[in-house]
Amino acid sequence: MIIICHLCVPQGESMHQTLTCYMNEIVKPDNRRVIAAMLQDGQHVPDTVGELGLRYVPEQHVTSDDGEPIVKLYGMAAMVTRGQFSCGDAAGYEAAVLEEKYGIPTLCQSVAQGDDDAHAVIVTRDRVIDPTLNFLQGRRDQLRTKPLQRTPSACIIENNRVICEEEMACSIDERGLWSCPALPGLTGRRESVVSLHDSKSGSWAKIKNGAVVPVKRRYRP
């Protein structure tokens, strides 16, 4: 899937915060799901981008026809397909490996480089890891822990596709009752449900005001 966002992203620290958020909230979790499914399937997951056999191609300064800067970040599958990575791609991948394979909490971080550039690194509790620098110098950080003992994963590989059955962040049940820990005060509120629908991608309901909301069924039809 390709997701395109057209954002303001003011210059300065806010740009780095936006890139940091994108790596941590979109790229890394997506990689973690793929890695979890691969480990569940018994497949080997390389620890570094170098072990993936990719080449390093720095992110180029590209602008749209309107002069807006374009930043592209690629997940694991897209990196392998393209055969190359940028610093942001590497950070998003290796951070996901550390978390999913070894249980080490990480933060991908965008760091200023020059007047109008950025570089991506990984921050853990006891070190800063620069995947791109490690690749260019032919080295790797020695981990002080062994891979986690695997438990059944919510993500599996089926027909060469990764499928994940995960808990919904916010949803109603068939009665219209909300469950949403992220929004205080919403859990327990009731919606007036007009109709319920199911599909392979999930369940949803149409409520009285015409909006559609996600549904977590207590009982499957």
Secondary structure in CASP SS format (residue, H / E / C, confidence):
PFRMAT SS
TARGET T0000
AUTHOR 0000-0000-0000
METHOD secondary structure of the structure
MODEL  1
M C 1.00
I C 1.00
I C 1.00
I C 1.00
C C 1.00
H C 1.00
L C 1.00
C C 1.00
V C 1.00
P C 1.00
Q C 1.00
G C 1.00
E H 1.00
S H 1.00
M H 1.00
H H 1.00
Q H 1.00
T H 1.00
L H 1.00
T H 1.00
C H 1.00
Y H 1.00
M H 1.00
N H 1.00
E H 1.00
I H 1.00
V H 1.00
K H 1.00
P H 1.00
D H 1.00
N H 1.00
R H 1.00
R H 1.00
V H 1.00
I H 1.00
A H 1.00
A H 1.00
M H 1.00
L H 1.00
Q H 1.00
D C 1.00
G C 1.00
Q C 1.00
H C 1.00
V C 1.00
P C 1.00
D C 1.00
T C 1.00
V C 1.00
G H 1.00
E H 1.00
L H 1.00
G C 1.00
L C 1.00
R E 1.00
Y E 1.00
V C 1.00
P C 1.00
E C 1.00
Q C 1.00
H C 1.00
V E 1.00
T E 1.00
S C 1.00
D C 1.00
D C 1.00
G C 1.00
E C 1.00
P E 1.00
I E 1.00
V C 1.00
K C 1.00
L C 1.00
Y C 1.00
G C 1.00
M H 1.00
A H 1.00
A H 1.00
M H 1.00
V H 1.00
T H 1.00
R H 1.00
G C 1.00
Q E 1.00
F E 1.00
S C 1.00
C H 1.00
G H 1.00
D H 1.00
A H 1.00
A H 1.00
G H 1.00
Y H 1.00
E H 1.00
A H 1.00
A H 1.00
V H 1.00
L H 1.00
E H 1.00
E H 1.00
K H 1.00
Y H 1.00
G C 1.00
I C 1.00
P C 1.00
T C 1.00
L E 1.00
C E 1.00
Q E 1.00
S E 1.00
V E 1.00
A E 1.00
Q C 1.00
G C 1.00
D C 1.00
D C 1.00
D C 1.00
A E 1.00
H E 1.00
A E 1.00
V E 1.00
I E 1.00
V E 1.00
T C 1.00
R C 1.00
D C 1.00
R C 1.00
V E 1.00
I E 1.00
D C 1.00
P H 1.00
T H 1.00
L H 1.00
N H 1.00
F H 1.00
L H 1.00
Q H 1.00
G C 1.00
R C 1.00
R C 1.00
D C 1.00
Q C 1.00
L C 1.00
R C 1.00
T C 1.00
K C 1.00
P C 1.00
L C 1.00
Q C 1.00
R C 1.00
T C 1.00
P C 1.00
S C 1.00
A C 1.00
C E 1.00
I E 1.00
I E 1.00
E E 1.00
N C 1.00
N C 1.00
R E 1.00
V E 1.00
I E 1.00
C E 1.00
E C 1.00
E C 1.00
E C 1.00
M C 1.00
A C 1.00
C C 1.00
S E 1.00
I E 1.00
D C 1.00
E C 1.00
R C 1.00
G C 1.00
L E 1.00
W E 1.00
S E 1.00
C C 1.00
P C 1.00
A C 1.00
L C 1.00
P C 1.00
G C 1.00
L C 1.00
T C 1.00
G C 1.00
R C 1.00
R E 1.00
E C 1.00
S C 1.00
V E 1.00
V E 1.00
S E 1.00
L E 1.00
H E 1.00
D E 1.00
S E 1.00
K C 1.00
S C 1.00
G E 1.00
S E 1.00
W E 1.00
A E 1.00
K E 1.00
I E 1.00
K C 1.00
N C 1.00
G C 1.00
A C 1.00
V E 1.00
V E 1.00
P E 1.00
V E 1.00
K C 1.00
R C 1.00
R C 1.00
Y C 1.00
R C 1.00
P C 1.00
END
